[in-house]
Amino acid sequence: MIKNILITGGAGYIGSHISEVLIRNKKKIFIIDNLSSGYKKLINKKAKFYKVNILNTKKIRKIILSNKIDSVIHLAANLIIGEGEKNPKKYYTNNVKGTNNLLKACKNTKVKNFIFSSTAAVYKDGQYRVNENSIIKPKSIYGKTKIRGERLIMNFAKKNKINYGILRYFNIAGSSPSGKIGLISRKSDHLFKNFSIELMKKKPKLKIYGTDYQTKDGSCVRDFIHVSDIAEIHFLILEKINKMNISKILNCGYNKGLSVLEVAKEFSRQSTKKIEIIYTKRRNNDLIKIIASNNKLKNFIKWKPKFNNLAKIVKSCLDWEKKLKNNR
Ligand SMILES: NC(=O)c1ccc[n+]([C@@H]2O[C@H](COP(=O)([O-])OP(=O)(O)OC[C@H]3O[C@@H](n4cnc5c(N)ncnc54)[C@H](O)[C@@H]3O)[C@@H](O)[C@H]2O)c1
């Protein structure tokens, strides 16, 4: 049975939601985070926190051994696409070397399961609905570091006989219905976050980058998945790979494409203010359209999403943003 779970990056947006679900399911949680983009206030009170860098193999190994860690969920990474292009070294060090050092710390311990947060950004652009066997060709440095991470984990798992779950997240949005956690960082460059921040202003302006793509309305198309659904997936996958002694690579998305313009219109609909939608030119490195074929995931864990609804996701983002604004 899974008991003691180490979450790297547990003070971040997704890590805090995963902690919430696992703690609700009676797991003991240990968090490693250097707080480079995470926040102390997102750390679950029931988790044990270590302010440690994933590059520090020695310290992590001590934490793994002293807490009898049986499973690792590895989220700690740098993830801003534009920043990665400007500073590849930082991204390779943190995301690739960091993953490697963390794996070294797991060697010859009780760690039996390893979950990794990968991304849709590993796929070749232009394939639209991608399954796990679609062509891998990351456009960004960030995507390249994630595919390197995946390979390190697969090699390690084979040699050391552990199970892995490589989860390729699509675009995460929303915040927990508990109202206690959500996305804080303003640097994250998430569409829903940017729009939520705008809606707190007197005269909100929602920017659409690119209006001439070959998509339903000319703007980019993404598969947005609610963060609470993603968090629950981690719990279910961990239980399943442990029980079956099996490893899987799985897309995590709803198999549903929403355009950036559709999202902007929903934000506009939920606001009482006059919203200006600004159409502007394409950005470099944006994938045109990508959605997840999620059959493999659904078959593996008998998963039914609970938050697959644009209006609900937008509302949860706005509720969270209002809370942040009132507490500032
Ligand atoms: N947010 C998304 O839409 C999305 C999509 C695909 C994949 N992912 C992946 O999910 C994971 C979590 O993303 P998030 O959105 O929660 O981001 P986040 O920035 O909120 O969380 C990352 C956490 O990792 C910590 N961290 C970074 N480098 C570290 C290091 N060297 N040592 C220790 N801690 C470190 C940060 O302080 C932060 O708390 C990342 O691996 C990211 O690549 C996110």
The ligand as a MOL file (V3000), in Angstrom:
LIG
                    3D

  0  0  0     0  0            999 V3000
M  V30 BEGIN CTAB
M  V30 COUNTS 44 48 0 0 0
M  V30 BEGIN ATOM
M  V30 1 N 0.7040 24.6360 -15.3630 0
M  V30 2 C 0.5590 23.9830 -16.5060 0
M  V30 3 O -0.3300 24.3000 -17.3400 0
M  V30 4 C 1.4590 22.8220 -16.8220 0
M  V30 5 C 1.2950 22.1500 -18.0340 0
M  V30 6 C 2.1180 21.0740 -18.3110 0
M  V30 7 C 3.0620 20.6640 -17.3860 0
M  V30 8 N 3.2130 21.3530 -16.2290 0 CHG=1
M  V30 9 C 4.2370 20.8810 -15.2770 0
M  V30 10 O 3.6800 20.7620 -13.9800 0
M  V30 11 C 4.6750 21.0100 -12.9950 0
M  V30 12 C 4.1390 21.9820 -11.9650 0
M  V30 13 O 3.7780 23.1830 -12.5930 0
M  V30 14 P 3.0010 24.3620 -11.8550 0
M  V30 15 O 2.0910 24.9680 -12.8540 0
M  V30 16 O 2.4730 23.8850 -10.5700 0 CHG=-1
M  V30 17 O 4.2050 25.3910 -11.6300 0
M  V30 18 P 4.7330 26.1180 -10.3030 0
M  V30 19 O 5.7980 27.0490 -10.7270 0
M  V30 20 O 3.5830 26.6710 -9.5290 0
M  V30 21 O 5.3490 24.8940 -9.4900 0
M  V30 22 C 6.6700 24.4460 -9.6250 0
M  V30 23 C 7.2380 24.3320 -8.2300 0
M  V30 24 O 8.5400 23.7740 -8.3100 0
M  V30 25 C 9.4010 24.4980 -7.4470 0
M  V30 26 N 10.7700 24.3430 -7.9660 0
M  V30 27 C 11.2550 24.7470 -9.1690 0
M  V30 28 N 12.5430 24.4180 -9.2920 0
M  V30 29 C 12.8970 23.7620 -8.1430 0
M  V30 30 C 14.0890 23.1800 -7.6730 0
M  V30 31 N 15.2220 23.2080 -8.3880 0
M  V30 32 N 14.0850 22.5960 -6.4480 0
M  V30 33 C 12.9700 22.5700 -5.6970 0
M  V30 34 N 11.8020 23.1200 -6.0900 0
M  V30 35 C 11.7690 23.7120 -7.3010 0
M  V30 36 C 8.8910 25.9130 -7.4810 0
M  V30 37 O 9.2760 26.6890 -6.3590 0
M  V30 38 C 7.3780 25.6770 -7.5340 0
M  V30 39 O 6.8150 25.5970 -6.2380 0
M  V30 40 C 5.9140 21.4860 -13.7560 0
M  V30 41 O 6.8110 20.4200 -13.8580 0
M  V30 42 C 5.3870 21.8540 -15.1210 0
M  V30 43 O 6.3520 21.6950 -16.1070 0
M  V30 44 C 2.4400 22.4170 -15.9210 0
M  V30 END ATOM
M  V30 BEGIN BOND
M  V30 1 1 1 2
M  V30 2 2 2 3
M  V30 3 1 2 4
M  V30 4 1 4 5
M  V30 5 2 4 44
M  V30 6 2 5 6
M  V30 7 1 6 7
M  V30 8 2 7 8
M  V30 9 1 8 9
M  V30 10 1 8 44
M  V30 11 1 9 10
M  V30 12 1 9 42
M  V30 13 1 10 11
M  V30 14 1 11 12
M  V30 15 1 11 40
M  V30 16 1 12 13
M  V30 17 1 13 14
M  V30 18 2 14 15
M  V30 19 1 14 16
M  V30 20 1 14 17
M  V30 21 1 17 18
M  V30 22 2 18 19
M  V30 23 1 18 20
M  V30 24 1 18 21
M  V30 25 1 21 22
M  V30 26 1 22 23
M  V30 27 1 23 24
M  V30 28 1 23 38
M  V30 29 1 24 25
M  V30 30 1 25 26
M  V30 31 1 25 36
M  V30 32 1 26 27
M  V30 33 1 26 35
M  V30 34 2 27 28
M  V30 35 1 28 29
M  V30 36 1 29 30
M  V30 37 2 29 35
M  V30 38 1 30 31
M  V30 39 2 30 32
M  V30 40 1 32 33
M  V30 41 2 33 34
M  V30 42 1 34 35
M  V30 43 1 36 37
M  V30 44 1 36 38
M  V30 45 1 38 39
M  V30 46 1 40 41
M  V30 47 1 40 42
M  V30 48 1 42 43
M  V30 END BOND
M  V30 END CTAB
M  END
